[in-house]
Amino acid sequence: MSFSPFARFRNFTVDNLKALMEVYPDQAEQLTWSEAGELIERVSSGYKKTSYQQACQFGLEDRGGGRFRIQSYLYTFNDNMLEKYMQFWIETYYAPNPYVNSDDEPMLIFCEIAKEILDSPDLKIDYNEFFNRRIGGKSEDILLNALKAYAVPLKYQKKDGIQFLYVEEQNVNYLRERISFIEKEFSIPQQNSREEFFERHTYSQFCKFHGIVNKTLDELNKDENNVNEKRLTGAENVLLYGVPGVGKSYKIANDYCADPRRIERVVFHQDYTYSDFVGQILPRVVDDKLRYVFTPGPFTKMLKKSWNDPGHHYYLIIEEINRGNAPAIFGEIFQLLDRKDSESYPQDVVGESAYGISNYDVANEVYGNSEHEVKIPSNMSILATMNTADQNVFTLDTAFQRRWKMEHIPNKFVFEEGAHALDTIQGSTVNWGTFATVVNDVIIDINQDTSSSEDKRLGAYFVKANELSQKVFAEKVLKYLWDDVFKMDKEAVFDSKFKSLESVIETYEATEEDCLAAVLRYDLYAKMIKNMNEQSVNKNTDIE
Protein backbone atom coordinates (compact mmCIF):
# COMPACT_ATOMS: atom_id res chain seq x y z
CA MET A 1 0.00 0.00 0.00
CA SER A 2 1.42 3.38 -0.96
CA PHE A 3 -0.02 6.84 -0.44
CA SER A 4 0.93 10.37 0.53
CA PRO A 5 -1.16 11.40 3.55
CA PHE A 6 -1.33 15.12 2.88
CA ALA A 7 0.84 17.01 0.45
CA ARG A 8 3.82 18.82 1.98
CA PHE A 9 2.34 20.26 5.16
CA ARG A 10 4.36 18.49 7.83
CA ASN A 11 2.14 19.51 10.75
CA PHE A 12 -1.60 19.08 11.01
CA THR A 13 -2.53 22.28 12.89
CA VAL A 14 -5.37 24.79 13.15
CA ASP A 15 -3.20 27.39 11.39
CA ASN A 16 -2.58 25.07 8.43
CA LEU A 17 -6.27 24.25 8.26
CA LYS A 18 -7.11 27.97 8.20
CA ALA A 19 -4.46 28.60 5.55
CA LEU A 20 -6.11 26.08 3.22
CA MET A 21 -9.58 27.51 3.84
CA GLU A 22 -8.42 31.06 3.12
CA VAL A 23 -7.70 30.31 -0.55
CA TYR A 24 -11.26 29.19 -1.35
CA PRO A 25 -13.45 31.60 -3.36
CA ASP A 26 -16.81 32.90 -2.10
CA GLN A 27 -19.92 30.96 -3.13
CA ALA A 28 -17.68 28.05 -4.07
CA GLU A 29 -20.55 25.58 -4.32
CA GLN A 30 -22.02 27.54 -7.24
CA LEU A 31 -18.83 27.31 -9.29
CA THR A 32 -17.61 24.67 -11.67
CA TRP A 33 -14.24 23.18 -10.85
CA SER A 34 -12.52 24.98 -13.71
CA GLU A 35 -13.92 28.35 -12.55
CA ALA A 36 -12.97 27.71 -8.93
CA GLY A 37 -9.54 26.45 -9.96
CA GLU A 38 -8.73 29.64 -11.79
CA LEU A 39 -9.77 31.78 -8.81
CA ILE A 40 -7.75 29.66 -6.36
CA GLU A 41 -4.62 29.77 -8.52
CA ARG A 42 -4.75 33.56 -8.50
CA VAL A 43 -4.75 33.57 -4.70
CA SER A 44 -2.31 30.71 -4.19
CA SER A 45 -0.11 29.98 -7.17
CA GLY A 46 0.82 26.31 -7.29
CA TYR A 47 -2.12 25.26 -5.12
CA LYS A 48 -2.93 22.34 -7.42
CA LYS A 49 0.60 21.02 -7.02
CA THR A 50 1.00 21.21 -3.26
CA SER A 51 -2.15 21.85 -1.24
CA TYR A 52 -4.92 20.28 -3.28
CA GLN A 53 -4.38 16.73 -2.08
CA GLN A 54 -4.17 17.78 1.56
CA ALA A 55 -7.39 19.76 1.32
CA CYS A 56 -9.19 16.82 -0.29
CA GLN A 57 -7.91 14.39 2.27
CA PHE A 58 -8.95 16.71 5.11
CA GLY A 59 -12.45 16.41 3.69
CA LEU A 60 -12.47 20.16 2.99
CA GLU A 61 -13.32 20.17 -0.72
CA ASP A 62 -14.83 18.02 -3.45
CA ARG A 63 -14.60 18.27 -7.25
CA GLY A 64 -17.01 15.50 -8.12
CA GLY A 65 -19.30 15.93 -11.11
CA GLY A 66 -17.37 18.92 -12.33
CA ARG A 67 -18.67 21.05 -9.43
CA PHE A 68 -16.63 22.56 -6.63
CA ARG A 69 -17.92 22.12 -3.08
CA ILE A 70 -16.41 23.02 0.29
CA GLN A 71 -17.32 22.26 3.91
CA SER A 72 -18.61 25.77 4.52
CA TYR A 73 -19.65 25.09 8.14
CA LEU A 74 -15.98 25.15 9.16
CA TYR A 75 -15.88 28.91 8.51
CA THR A 76 -18.16 29.48 11.52
CA PHE A 77 -15.92 27.52 13.91
CA ASN A 78 -13.52 29.04 16.43
CA ASP A 79 -10.11 27.43 17.06
CA ASN A 80 -11.50 25.07 19.68
CA MET A 81 -14.10 23.71 17.28
CA LEU A 82 -11.54 23.41 14.49
CA GLU A 83 -9.41 21.28 16.81
CA LYS A 84 -12.45 19.07 17.38
CA TYR A 85 -12.80 18.79 13.62
CA MET A 86 -9.19 17.67 13.33
CA GLN A 87 -9.73 14.94 15.92
CA PHE A 88 -12.82 13.88 13.95
CA TRP A 89 -10.75 13.81 10.77
CA ILE A 90 -7.75 11.83 12.01
CA GLU A 91 -9.84 9.18 13.80
CA THR A 92 -12.07 8.56 10.78
CA TYR A 93 -9.45 9.02 8.05
CA TYR A 94 -8.57 6.08 5.80
CA ALA A 95 -6.04 5.26 3.10
CA PRO A 96 -5.80 5.00 0.22
CA ASN A 97 -8.56 7.50 -0.47
CA PRO A 98 -10.35 8.44 -3.70
CA TYR A 99 -7.77 11.14 -4.45
CA VAL A 100 -4.88 8.66 -4.66
CA ASN A 101 -4.47 6.20 -7.52
CA SER A 102 -4.17 2.83 -5.81
CA ASP A 103 -5.79 -0.58 -5.96
CA ASP A 104 -4.92 -1.33 -2.34
CA GLU A 105 -7.65 -2.15 0.17
CA PRO A 106 -8.61 0.96 2.18
CA MET A 107 -8.28 0.85 5.97
CA LEU A 108 -9.21 3.11 8.88
CA ILE A 109 -5.72 4.14 10.00
CA PHE A 110 -6.60 5.07 13.59
CA CYS A 111 -8.53 1.84 14.14
CA GLU A 112 -5.83 -0.37 12.65
CA ILE A 113 -3.12 1.23 14.79
CA ALA A 114 -5.32 1.05 17.89
CA LYS A 115 -6.10 -2.63 17.37
CA GLU A 116 -2.41 -3.50 17.01
CA ILE A 117 -1.67 -1.59 20.21
CA LEU A 118 -4.43 -3.44 22.09
CA ASP A 119 -3.13 -6.78 20.79
CA SER A 120 0.45 -6.05 21.90
CA PRO A 121 1.54 -7.37 25.34
CA ASP A 122 2.75 -3.96 26.55
CA LEU A 123 0.06 -1.86 24.82
CA LYS A 124 2.71 -0.27 22.62
CA ILE A 125 3.80 -0.49 18.97
CA ASP A 126 6.76 0.74 16.94
CA TYR A 127 5.08 3.33 14.73
CA ASN A 128 7.63 3.30 11.89
CA GLU A 129 7.52 -0.49 11.69
CA PHE A 130 3.72 -0.33 11.44
CA PHE A 131 3.82 2.39 8.79
CA ASN A 132 6.33 0.57 6.58
CA ARG A 133 4.50 -2.75 6.93
CA ARG A 134 0.91 -1.57 6.49
CA ILE A 135 1.10 1.70 4.56
CA GLY A 136 4.49 2.45 3.01
CA GLY A 137 5.66 5.61 1.29
CA LYS A 138 7.73 8.54 2.49
CA SER A 139 5.27 10.54 4.57
CA GLU A 140 5.31 8.69 7.87
CA ASP A 141 6.23 11.87 9.76
CA ILE A 142 3.17 13.76 8.47
CA LEU A 143 0.76 11.10 9.66
CA LEU A 144 2.62 10.71 12.95
CA ASN A 145 2.31 14.44 13.66
CA ALA A 146 -1.46 14.21 13.20
CA LEU A 147 -1.74 11.10 15.35
CA LYS A 148 0.35 12.63 18.14
CA ALA A 149 -1.79 15.74 18.25
CA TYR A 150 -5.33 14.50 17.73
CA ALA A 151 -5.66 10.69 17.98
CA VAL A 152 -7.38 10.29 21.35
CA PRO A 153 -6.37 8.45 23.56
CA LEU A 154 -3.16 7.33 21.80
CA LYS A 155 0.09 8.58 23.36
CA TYR A 156 3.53 9.11 21.84
CA GLN A 157 6.97 8.23 23.20
CA LYS A 158 10.42 8.28 21.66
CA LYS A 159 12.98 5.99 23.28
CA ASP A 160 16.41 4.94 22.01
CA GLY A 161 15.60 6.42 18.61
CA ILE A 162 12.39 4.39 18.24
CA GLN A 163 9.02 6.16 17.98
CA PHE A 164 6.24 4.42 19.87
CA LEU A 165 2.48 4.87 19.99
CA TYR A 166 0.81 3.44 23.07
CA VAL A 167 -2.26 3.59 25.28
CA GLU A 168 -2.36 3.80 29.07
CA GLU A 169 -4.04 0.91 30.88
CA GLN A 170 -6.85 3.01 32.28
CA ASN A 171 -7.85 3.96 28.70
CA VAL A 172 -7.96 0.45 27.22
CA ASN A 173 -11.73 0.01 27.53
CA TYR A 174 -12.36 3.51 26.20
CA LEU A 175 -10.16 2.78 23.16
CA ARG A 176 -11.99 -0.48 22.44
CA GLU A 177 -15.32 1.33 22.59
CA ARG A 178 -13.96 4.07 20.32
CA ILE A 179 -12.85 1.55 17.68
CA SER A 180 -16.26 -0.14 17.78
CA PHE A 181 -18.07 3.19 17.41
CA ILE A 182 -15.93 4.42 14.52
CA GLU A 183 -16.06 1.15 12.56
CA LYS A 184 -19.84 1.02 12.98
CA GLU A 185 -20.70 4.67 12.31
CA PHE A 186 -17.86 5.65 9.94
CA SER A 187 -17.11 2.48 7.99
CA ILE A 188 -15.30 2.86 4.68
CA PRO A 189 -17.80 3.43 1.84
CA GLN A 190 -18.15 0.44 -0.46
CA GLN A 191 -17.58 2.49 -3.62
CA ASN A 192 -14.78 4.57 -2.04
CA SER A 193 -15.84 7.51 -4.24
CA ARG A 194 -14.86 11.15 -4.00
CA GLU A 195 -18.45 12.16 -3.26
CA GLU A 196 -18.73 9.67 -0.40
CA PHE A 197 -15.41 10.80 0.99
CA PHE A 198 -16.60 14.41 1.06
CA GLU A 199 -19.96 13.50 2.62
CA ARG A 200 -18.08 11.66 5.36
CA HIS A 201 -16.93 14.99 6.84
CA THR A 202 -20.13 17.02 6.70
CA TYR A 203 -21.58 18.86 9.70
CA SER A 204 -24.05 16.07 10.50
CA GLN A 205 -21.21 13.53 10.60
CA PHE A 206 -19.16 15.88 12.77
CA CYS A 207 -22.06 16.08 15.24
CA LYS A 208 -22.46 12.30 15.24
CA PHE A 209 -18.76 11.83 16.03
CA HIS A 210 -18.78 14.25 18.99
CA GLY A 211 -22.22 13.28 20.31
CA ILE A 212 -23.73 16.71 19.57
CA VAL A 213 -27.49 16.11 19.57
CA ASN A 214 -30.25 18.37 18.20
CA LYS A 215 -28.00 21.38 17.69
CA THR A 216 -28.24 23.58 14.64
CA LEU A 217 -25.01 25.16 13.48
CA ASP A 218 -26.17 28.54 14.82
CA GLU A 219 -27.02 27.05 18.22
CA LEU A 220 -23.68 25.26 18.43
CA ASN A 221 -21.70 28.38 17.65
CA LYS A 222 -23.76 30.43 20.06
CA ASP A 223 -22.80 27.99 22.81
CA GLU A 224 -19.15 28.20 21.78
CA ASN A 225 -19.09 32.00 21.66
CA ASN A 226 -20.77 32.50 25.04
CA VAL A 227 -17.71 31.16 26.81
CA ASN A 228 -18.25 32.84 30.17
CA GLU A 229 -22.04 32.51 30.44
CA LYS A 230 -22.40 28.78 31.01
CA ARG A 231 -19.08 27.80 32.52
CA LEU A 232 -19.18 24.92 34.98
CA THR A 233 -17.92 25.69 38.46
CA GLY A 234 -16.46 23.95 41.49
CA ALA A 235 -13.01 23.03 40.19
CA GLU A 236 -10.39 22.50 42.90
CA ASN A 237 -6.85 21.39 43.66
CA VAL A 238 -6.82 17.92 45.22
CA LEU A 239 -3.72 16.10 46.48
CA LEU A 240 -4.32 12.38 47.00
CA TYR A 241 -1.73 10.73 49.23
CA GLY A 242 -1.11 7.29 50.69
CA VAL A 243 1.28 4.37 50.70
CA PRO A 244 2.63 2.99 47.38
CA GLY A 245 0.05 0.92 45.52
CA VAL A 246 -2.97 2.05 47.52
CA GLY A 247 -4.95 3.00 44.40
CA LYS A 248 -4.54 6.77 44.06
CA SER A 249 -4.52 6.82 40.26
CA TYR A 250 -7.38 4.30 40.24
CA LYS A 251 -9.46 6.62 42.40
CA ILE A 252 -8.81 9.53 40.02
CA ALA A 253 -10.02 7.50 37.05
CA ASN A 254 -13.12 6.23 38.85
CA ASP A 255 -14.16 9.17 41.02
CA TYR A 256 -13.08 12.13 38.90
CA CYS A 257 -12.54 11.51 35.20
CA ALA A 258 -11.50 8.69 32.88
CA ASP A 259 -12.28 10.45 29.58
CA PRO A 260 -8.88 10.93 27.91
CA ARG A 261 -10.22 13.90 25.93
CA ARG A 262 -10.56 15.91 29.14
CA ILE A 263 -7.44 14.95 31.05
CA GLU A 264 -3.75 15.68 30.71
CA ARG A 265 -1.38 13.54 32.78
CA VAL A 266 2.20 14.44 33.70
CA VAL A 267 4.74 12.88 36.04
CA PHE A 268 7.04 15.11 38.07
CA HIS A 269 10.67 14.03 38.47
CA GLN A 270 13.96 15.61 39.44
CA ASP A 271 14.71 16.97 35.95
CA TYR A 272 11.19 18.25 35.27
CA THR A 273 11.11 22.05 34.92
CA TYR A 274 8.82 25.05 34.65
CA SER A 275 9.45 25.11 30.89
CA ASP A 276 8.31 21.48 30.58
CA PHE A 277 5.16 22.21 32.60
CA VAL A 278 4.05 25.63 31.33
CA GLY A 279 5.84 26.00 27.99
CA GLN A 280 8.86 27.54 26.32
CA ILE A 281 10.09 29.35 23.23
CA LEU A 282 11.47 26.85 20.70
CA PRO A 283 12.71 27.09 17.10
CA ARG A 284 10.29 25.85 14.44
CA VAL A 285 10.30 25.91 10.65
CA VAL A 286 7.24 27.84 9.43
CA ASP A 287 6.77 28.48 5.71
CA ASP A 288 10.37 27.37 5.10
CA LYS A 289 11.66 29.97 7.58
CA LEU A 290 13.14 29.39 11.02
CA ARG A 291 11.01 31.09 13.64
CA TYR A 292 10.97 31.05 17.44
CA VAL A 293 7.51 30.28 18.75
CA PHE A 294 5.95 29.48 22.10
CA THR A 295 5.39 25.75 22.53
CA PRO A 296 2.79 25.15 25.28
CA GLY A 297 3.34 22.61 28.06
CA PRO A 298 0.60 20.43 29.60
CA PHE A 299 -0.55 23.15 32.01
CA THR A 300 -1.13 25.66 29.20
CA LYS A 301 -2.72 23.06 26.93
CA MET A 302 -5.24 22.14 29.60
CA LEU A 303 -5.86 25.80 30.42
CA LYS A 304 -6.74 26.41 26.77
CA LYS A 305 -9.00 23.36 26.48
CA SER A 306 -10.97 24.17 29.62
CA TRP A 307 -11.28 27.86 28.70
CA ASN A 308 -12.65 27.05 25.24
CA ASP A 309 -15.05 24.34 26.44
CA PRO A 310 -16.95 25.82 29.44
CA GLY A 311 -19.57 23.06 29.45
CA HIS A 312 -17.19 20.30 30.60
CA HIS A 313 -14.85 19.79 33.51
CA TYR A 314 -11.15 19.27 32.70
CA TYR A 315 -8.44 17.71 34.84
CA LEU A 316 -4.69 18.22 34.90
CA ILE A 317 -3.25 15.17 36.69
CA ILE A 318 0.19 15.36 38.28
CA GLU A 319 1.56 11.98 39.31
CA GLU A 320 4.33 11.83 41.93
CA ILE A 321 4.15 15.56 42.63
CA ASN A 322 6.78 15.42 45.38
CA ARG A 323 9.38 13.68 43.20
CA GLY A 324 9.99 17.00 41.46
CA ASN A 325 10.65 20.43 42.92
CA ALA A 326 6.97 21.40 42.77
CA PRO A 327 7.25 25.09 43.86
CA ALA A 328 9.98 25.66 41.23
CA ILE A 329 8.02 23.80 38.54
CA PHE A 330 4.89 25.88 39.20
CA GLY A 331 6.79 29.18 39.39
CA GLU A 332 4.38 32.13 39.28
CA ILE A 333 1.55 29.66 38.44
CA PHE A 334 1.66 28.98 42.20
CA GLN A 335 -0.36 32.21 42.62
CA LEU A 336 -3.24 30.73 40.61
CA LEU A 337 -3.76 27.84 43.03
CA ASP A 338 -5.78 30.06 45.37
CA ARG A 339 -9.38 29.36 44.30
CA LYS A 340 -12.56 31.36 44.87
CA ASP A 341 -14.85 29.64 47.39
CA SER A 342 -18.62 29.75 47.95
CA GLU A 343 -18.30 31.66 51.24
CA SER A 344 -16.68 34.76 49.77
CA TYR A 345 -17.64 34.77 46.07
CA PRO A 346 -20.74 34.33 43.87
CA GLN A 347 -21.62 30.76 42.94
CA ASP A 348 -20.91 31.28 39.24
CA VAL A 349 -17.17 31.84 39.82
CA VAL A 350 -16.49 29.21 42.50
CA GLY A 351 -13.34 27.31 41.56
CA GLU A 352 -11.76 30.10 39.51
CA SER A 353 -8.37 31.47 40.52
CA ALA A 354 -8.81 34.19 43.13
CA TYR A 355 -5.85 36.11 41.74
CA GLY A 356 -4.52 36.41 38.21
CA ILE A 357 -1.01 36.78 36.80
CA SER A 358 0.61 38.31 33.73
CA ASN A 359 2.23 35.82 31.36
CA TYR A 360 2.30 37.10 27.79
CA ASP A 361 3.06 33.76 26.14
CA VAL A 362 0.41 31.80 28.03
CA ALA A 363 -2.19 34.55 27.60
CA ASN A 364 -1.60 34.72 23.86
CA GLU A 365 -1.82 30.94 23.52
CA VAL A 366 -4.99 30.58 25.60
CA TYR A 367 -6.95 33.78 24.93
CA GLY A 368 -5.35 35.06 21.73
CA ASN A 369 -4.48 38.26 23.61
CA SER A 370 -1.10 38.64 25.31
CA GLU A 371 -2.48 41.34 27.64
CA HIS A 372 -5.24 39.09 29.03
CA GLU A 373 -4.95 38.24 32.73
CA VAL A 374 -4.21 34.54 33.21
CA LYS A 375 -6.43 32.58 35.61
CA ILE A 376 -7.37 28.94 36.04
CA PRO A 377 -11.06 28.72 35.01
CA SER A 378 -13.73 27.30 37.30
CA ASN A 379 -14.00 24.11 35.21
CA MET A 380 -10.33 23.06 35.41
CA SER A 381 -9.21 20.98 38.38
CA ILE A 382 -5.66 19.98 39.24
CA LEU A 383 -5.30 16.51 40.76
CA ALA A 384 -2.00 15.33 42.21
CA THR A 385 -0.79 12.08 43.76
CA MET A 386 1.93 11.58 46.35
CA ASN A 387 3.40 8.42 47.83
CA THR A 388 3.96 9.10 51.50
CA ALA A 389 6.97 6.79 51.32
CA ASP A 390 8.61 9.32 49.01
CA GLN A 391 7.58 12.48 50.84
CA ASN A 392 11.16 13.41 51.70
CA VAL A 393 12.39 13.38 48.10
CA PHE A 394 11.19 16.98 47.72
CA THR A 395 9.37 18.37 50.73
CA LEU A 396 6.15 20.25 49.96
CA ASP A 397 6.18 23.33 52.19
CA THR A 398 3.16 24.48 54.17
CA ALA A 399 2.41 27.42 51.86
CA PHE A 400 2.20 25.03 48.91
CA GLN A 401 0.20 22.33 50.69
CA ARG A 402 -2.44 24.68 52.12
CA ARG A 403 -3.60 25.48 48.58
CA TRP A 404 -4.65 21.88 48.09
CA LYS A 405 -7.49 19.81 49.42
CA MET A 406 -5.63 16.90 51.03
CA GLU A 407 -7.28 13.50 50.60
CA HIS A 408 -5.81 10.45 52.30
CA ILE A 409 -6.44 7.17 50.48
CA PRO A 410 -6.77 4.41 53.10
CA ASN A 411 -4.97 1.12 52.60
CA LYS A 412 -7.87 -1.34 52.60
CA PHE A 413 -7.71 -5.02 51.74
CA VAL A 414 -11.10 -6.41 50.73
CA PHE A 415 -11.46 -10.14 51.43
CA GLU A 416 -14.51 -10.79 49.29
CA GLU A 417 -15.05 -13.20 46.43
CA GLY A 418 -13.36 -11.94 43.29
CA ALA A 419 -11.30 -9.33 45.16
CA HIS A 420 -7.59 -8.92 44.41
CA ALA A 421 -6.72 -9.61 48.07
CA LEU A 422 -7.80 -13.23 47.61
CA ASP A 423 -5.52 -13.86 44.62
CA THR A 424 -3.04 -16.60 45.57
CA ILE A 425 0.68 -15.98 45.41
CA GLN A 426 2.14 -18.52 42.98
CA GLY A 427 4.09 -21.33 44.64
CA SER A 428 2.29 -20.95 47.96
CA THR A 429 -1.12 -21.32 49.58
CA VAL A 430 -1.13 -17.75 50.89
CA ASN A 431 -3.18 -15.04 49.20
CA TRP A 432 -1.89 -11.56 48.53
CA GLY A 433 -4.10 -9.81 51.10
CA THR A 434 -3.01 -12.05 53.94
CA PHE A 435 0.67 -11.74 53.09
CA ALA A 436 0.54 -7.96 52.89
CA THR A 437 -1.57 -7.56 56.05
CA VAL A 438 0.81 -9.62 58.18
CA VAL A 439 3.90 -7.88 56.78
CA ASN A 440 2.30 -4.47 57.29
CA ASP A 441 1.69 -5.30 60.97
CA VAL A 442 5.40 -6.05 61.36
CA ILE A 443 6.32 -2.77 59.63
CA ILE A 444 4.25 -0.77 62.10
CA ASP A 445 5.36 -2.79 65.15
CA ILE A 446 9.10 -2.36 64.59
CA ASN A 447 8.82 1.32 63.61
CA GLN A 448 6.54 2.62 66.34
CA ASP A 449 9.05 5.28 67.34
CA THR A 450 9.39 6.76 63.83
CA SER A 451 6.91 8.92 61.94
CA SER A 452 7.55 7.05 58.69
CA SER A 453 6.30 3.65 59.86
CA GLU A 454 3.08 3.76 57.85
CA ASP A 455 4.79 5.05 54.74
CA LYS A 456 6.57 1.77 54.00
CA ARG A 457 3.50 -0.45 54.09
CA LEU A 458 2.45 -2.54 51.10
CA GLY A 459 -0.51 -0.96 49.35
CA ALA A 460 -3.54 -3.05 48.45
CA TYR A 461 -2.55 -2.78 44.78
CA PHE A 462 1.22 -2.71 45.18
CA VAL A 463 1.23 -5.67 42.78
CA LYS A 464 -1.37 -6.70 40.23
CA ALA A 465 -2.83 -10.17 39.86
CA ASN A 466 -0.46 -11.00 36.98
CA GLU A 467 2.52 -10.00 39.15
CA LEU A 468 1.96 -12.74 41.73
CA SER A 469 4.04 -15.23 39.74
CA GLN A 470 7.13 -16.47 41.59
CA LYS A 471 9.67 -14.51 39.57
CA VAL A 472 7.83 -11.19 39.41
CA PHE A 473 6.78 -11.36 43.07
CA ALA A 474 10.34 -12.06 44.15
CA GLU A 475 11.82 -9.20 42.12
CA LYS A 476 9.14 -6.68 43.01
CA VAL A 477 7.91 -7.45 46.54
CA LEU A 478 10.70 -9.37 48.24
CA LYS A 479 13.31 -7.01 46.82
CA TYR A 480 11.33 -4.00 48.10
CA LEU A 481 11.14 -5.51 51.59
CA TRP A 482 14.85 -6.44 51.66
CA ASP A 483 16.31 -3.26 50.11
CA ASP A 484 13.97 -0.63 51.45
CA VAL A 485 11.55 -1.54 54.24
CA PHE A 486 13.73 -3.84 56.36
CA LYS A 487 17.20 -2.83 55.20
CA MET A 488 18.24 -2.18 58.82
CA ASP A 489 16.52 -5.24 60.31
CA LYS A 490 16.10 -7.95 57.67
CA GLU A 491 15.53 -10.70 60.24
CA ALA A 492 12.26 -9.02 61.18
CA VAL A 493 10.77 -10.75 58.14
CA PHE A 494 13.34 -13.03 56.49
CA ASP A 495 14.87 -16.24 57.84
CA SER A 496 18.18 -15.44 59.56
CA LYS A 497 20.08 -17.88 57.34
CA PHE A 498 19.92 -15.45 54.40
CA LYS A 499 22.78 -12.98 54.11
CA SER A 500 21.99 -11.55 50.68
CA LEU A 501 19.03 -10.68 48.49
CA GLU A 502 20.44 -12.92 45.79
CA SER A 503 20.15 -15.98 48.03
CA VAL A 504 16.58 -15.03 49.00
CA ILE A 505 15.45 -14.75 45.40
CA GLU A 506 17.27 -17.91 44.25
CA THR A 507 15.73 -19.96 47.07
CA TYR A 508 12.27 -18.48 46.55
CA GLU A 509 12.23 -19.11 42.78
CA ALA A 510 13.68 -22.62 43.10
CA THR A 511 11.13 -23.81 45.68
CA GLU A 512 8.18 -25.53 43.98
CA GLU A 513 5.87 -25.61 47.01
CA ASP A 514 5.59 -23.26 49.99
CA CYS A 515 8.14 -20.85 48.56
CA LEU A 516 7.19 -18.26 51.19
CA ALA A 517 7.93 -20.74 53.94
CA ALA A 518 11.40 -21.19 52.45
CA VAL A 519 12.41 -17.55 52.89
CA LEU A 520 10.28 -16.01 55.65
CA ARG A 521 10.65 -16.28 59.42
CA TYR A 522 8.80 -19.35 60.63
CA ASP A 523 6.52 -17.52 63.08
CA LEU A 524 5.58 -14.96 60.42
CA TYR A 525 4.67 -17.64 57.88
CA ALA A 526 2.74 -19.56 60.55
CA LYS A 527 0.69 -16.44 61.27
CA MET A 528 -0.18 -16.16 57.57
CA ILE A 529 -1.36 -19.77 57.46
CA LYS A 530 -3.42 -19.22 60.63
CA ASN A 531 -5.09 -16.18 59.10
CA MET A 532 -5.81 -18.14 55.93
CA ASN A 533 -7.47 -20.90 57.96
CA GLU A 534 -9.58 -18.34 59.81
CA GLN A 535 -10.70 -16.85 56.50
CA SER A 536 -11.75 -20.32 55.34
CA VAL A 537 -13.74 -20.95 58.53
CA ASN A 538 -15.48 -17.58 58.27
CA LYS A 539 -16.31 -18.23 54.63
CA ASN A 540 -17.88 -21.62 55.44
CA THR A 541 -19.85 -20.08 58.31
CA ASP A 542 -21.21 -17.43 55.97
CA ILE A 543 -22.34 -20.12 53.54
CA GLU A 544 -24.19 -22.02 56.26
VENNOR-V43942 format. One record per backbone hydrogen bond with DSSP energy under -0.5 kcal/mol. CO is the residue of the C=O (numbers start at 1). NH is the residue of the N-H. If there is no record, write none. Layout:
CO:NH + CO:NH
//
This chain:
3:5 + 6:9 + 8:10 + 11:13 + 13:17 + 14:18 + 15:19 + 16:20 + 17:21 + 18:22 + 19:23 + 20:23 + 21:24 + 25:28 + 27:30 + 28:31 + 31:68 + 32:36 + 33:37 + 34:38 + 35:39 + 36:40 + 37:41 + 38:42 + 39:43 + 40:44 + 44:47 + 46:49 + 46:50 + 47:51 + 47:52 + 50:8 + 51:55 + 52:56 + 53:57 + 54:58 + 55:60 + 55:61 + 56:59 + 60:71 + 62:69 + 63:66 + 64:67 + 66:33 + 67:69 + 69:62 + 70:72 + 71:74 + 72:75 + 73:76 + 74:77 + 78:82 + 79:83 + 80:84 + 81:85 + 82:86 + 83:87 + 84:88 + 85:89 + 86:90 + 87:91 + 88:92 + 89:92 + 89:93 + 93:109 + 93:110 + 95:107 + 97:100 + 100:102 + 107:95 + 107:109 + 108:112 + 109:113 + 110:114 + 111:115 + 112:116 + 113:117 + 114:118 + 115:119 + 116:120 + 117:120 + 120:123 + 123:167 + 125:127 + 125:165 + 126:130 + 127:131 + 128:132 + 129:133 + 130:134 + 131:135 + 131:136 + 136:3 + 139:143 + 140:144 + 141:145 + 142:146 + 143:147 + 144:148 + 145:149 + 146:150 + 147:151 + 150:152 + 151:154 + 155:166 + 157:159 + 157:164 + 159:162 + 162:159 + 162:164 + 163:127 + 163:128 + 164:157 + 165:125 + 166:155 + 168:171 + 169:172 + 171:175 + 172:176 + 173:177 + 174:178 + 175:179 + 176:180 + 177:181 + 178:182 + 179:183 + 180:184 + 181:185 + 182:186 + 193:197 + 194:198 + 195:199 + 196:200 + 198:201 + 199:202 + 202:206 + 203:207 + 204:208 + 205:209 + 206:210 + 207:211 + 207:212 + 208:211 + 211:213 + 214:216 + 216:220 + 217:221 + 218:222 + 219:223 + 220:224 + 221:225 + 222:226 + 225:227 + 226:229 + 226:230 + 236:238 + 236:382 + 237:405 + 238:240 + 238:384 + 239:241 + 239:407 + 240:386 + 241:409 + 242:388 + 243:246 + 244:459 + 245:461 + 247:251 + 248:252 + 249:253 + 250:254 + 251:255 + 251:256 + 252:256 + 252:257 + 258:260 + 259:262 + 260:263 + 262:315 + 264:317 + 266:319 + 269:272 + 273:277 + 274:278 + 274:279 + 276:298 + 277:299 + 277:300 + 278:297 + 280:282 + 280:295 + 282:293 + 284:286 + 284:291 + 286:289 + 289:286 + 289:291 + 291:284 + 291:293 + 293:282 + 294:296 + 295:280 + 297:301 + 298:302 + 299:303 + 300:304 + 301:305 + 302:306 + 303:307 + 304:308 + 305:309 + 309:312 + 310:232 + 314:381 + 315:264 + 315:317 + 316:318 + 316:383 + 317:266 + 317:319 + 318:321 + 318:385 + 319:268 + 320:323 + 321:324 + 322:394 + 324:326 + 325:328 + 325:329 + 326:330 + 327:331 + 330:333 + 331:334 + 332:335 + 333:336 + 334:337 + 335:338 + 337:339 + 338:354 + 338:355 + 340:351 + 341:345 + 346:349 + 347:350 + 349:352 + 350:234 + 350:235 + 352:340 + 357:359 + 357:374 + 359:363 + 360:364 + 361:365 + 362:366 + 363:367 + 363:368 + 363:369 + 364:368 + 369:372 + 374:357 + 375:377 + 376:353 + 377:380 + 378:235 + 379:314 + 379:381 + 381:316 + 381:383 + 382:238 + 383:318 + 384:240 + 385:321 + 386:242 + 386:388 + 387:390 + 388:391 + 390:393 + 395:397 + 397:401 + 398:402 + 400:403 + 401:404 + 404:406 + 405:239 + 407:241 + 408:410 + 410:412 + 412:414 + 413:415 + 414:416 + 414:421 + 416:419 + 419:422 + 420:423 + 421:433 + 421:434 + 423:432 + 425:428 + 427:515 + 430:425 + 431:435 + 432:436 + 433:437 + 434:438 + 435:439 + 436:440 + 437:441 + 438:442 + 439:443 + 440:444 + 441:445 + 442:446 + 443:447 + 444:447 + 445:448 + 447:450 + 450:453 + 452:456 + 453:456 + 454:457 + 455:244 + 457:459 + 459:462 + 464:467 + 465:468 + 468:426 + 469:473 + 470:474 + 471:475 + 472:476 + 473:477 + 473:478 + 474:479 + 476:480 + 477:481 + 478:482 + 479:483 + 480:484 + 480:485 + 481:486 + 484:487 + 486:489 + 489:492 + 490:493 + 490:494 + 493:521 + 495:498 + 500:504 + 501:505 + 502:506 + 503:507 + 504:508 + 505:509 + 506:510 + 507:511 + 510:512 + 514:518 + 515:519 + 516:519 + 516:520 + 519:495 + 521:525 + 522:526 + 523:527 + 524:528 + 525:529 + 526:530 + 527:531 + 528:532 + 529:533 + 530:534 + 531:535 + 532:536 + 533:537 + 534:538 + 535:539 + 536:540 + 537:541 + 538:542 + 539:543 + 540:544
//
